[in-house]
């Protein structure tokens, strides 16, 4: 059986590609655990599991990209600029989600779960969004 552009066919069912997430070191671990509880099928790696402690933002973006994971961070002060530089250097990214520090964990959890359920990973490619609002940043390449 051939591959379907939206996913892979298996036993007459189409399996869609799903977004995979990577938390950076400053993301509240409670968000990772809440997402995993709400939807166990979501692949959301914590910073500790991925040994990200001590890495700078550019290295975090490179690591997430090499593993095909959307980076999720609270660091809006510097991460958006590093993301812009990452793209300007001709590199690609599965995406960046910048989570407001003050946003309720339940609201952020719901936003991530809905995003995972209804979004094709290609829609986040080289895009940065704020959560929970999903405001998009456009970066020239």
Secondary structure, DSSP 4 states (H G I P E B T S, - for coil): -PEETTEEEETTEEEE---EEEE-TTS-HHHHHHHHHH-TT-EEE-TTTTT-TT--HHHHHHHHHHTT-EEEES-TTTHHHHHHHHHHTT---S-EEEE-TTS-HHHHHHHHHHHHHH--HHHHTT-EEEETTTEEE----
